[in-house]
Amino acid sequence: MADDIKSKMFNEYPDIVGVNEMRKMLGNIGRTTAYKLLKEKIIYSKKVAREYKIPKICIIEYLLSS
């Protein structure tokens, strides 16, 4: 059932999102909070050049675990 939920969440977003998209997915959280989640590795991300790349599935798993 959890896989079914994951496959239907955030269909309008690509598989890899940036910080601003992540903020919208999490209910328009602030920039400071968003970067804190990434820097403390609460949500997995990879920094490419100067931008964070966040797999959509990691955001979904964070939401389902909270």
N, C-alpha and C positions, 0 to 999 in steps of 0.2 A: 504494500500500500504506500509506503514512504517513497518508493521509486516512482509510483504513479503521480504523487503530489509533486515531486521534484521535476518531473517532465512537463508539468503544466504551469509551473511558476515562472513568471517573468518571460513569457514567450516573446514579448516585443523587444527584448534586449539580446544583443549578440552573446556568444559564449564567453568572450573575454571583454570586460568592461573597464573603464577608467574610474577615477575617483569621483568625478561628478555624477556619473551614472550610478555608482555604488551608493552615493549619498541619497539619490532619489529613490533607489530600491529600498533603502532603510528608513524611509519616511522623512526625507529632507533633513537628515542630521547635519550638524555643523561641520565645517572643514576641520576644525581642531579635533573633534571626536572621530571623524573619519580617518585622519592621519594617525591618531592614537591607536585605533583598531589595527591598522596596517603595521605600524612600527613595532607594536608589542606582539605582533604575529597572532593576534586573536582571529583575524581573517587572513588567510594565506594570500600572498601576492608576490609578484616578481617585478623588480624595478628594471626597466629597460630605458637606458639613457636617463632622462629626467622624469619619466612617467611611470606610474604604477600600473601594472596590468593585473587584473583580478579575475580569476575564473568565476563565472556566474554560479557554478555549483558550490563554490566555497561560501558565497554569500547566502545561498539557500540553506546549506548545512548549518551555518551560524544561526540563522533565524529559527531553524527547527530544533536546535539544541538549547536555545535561550529559554 
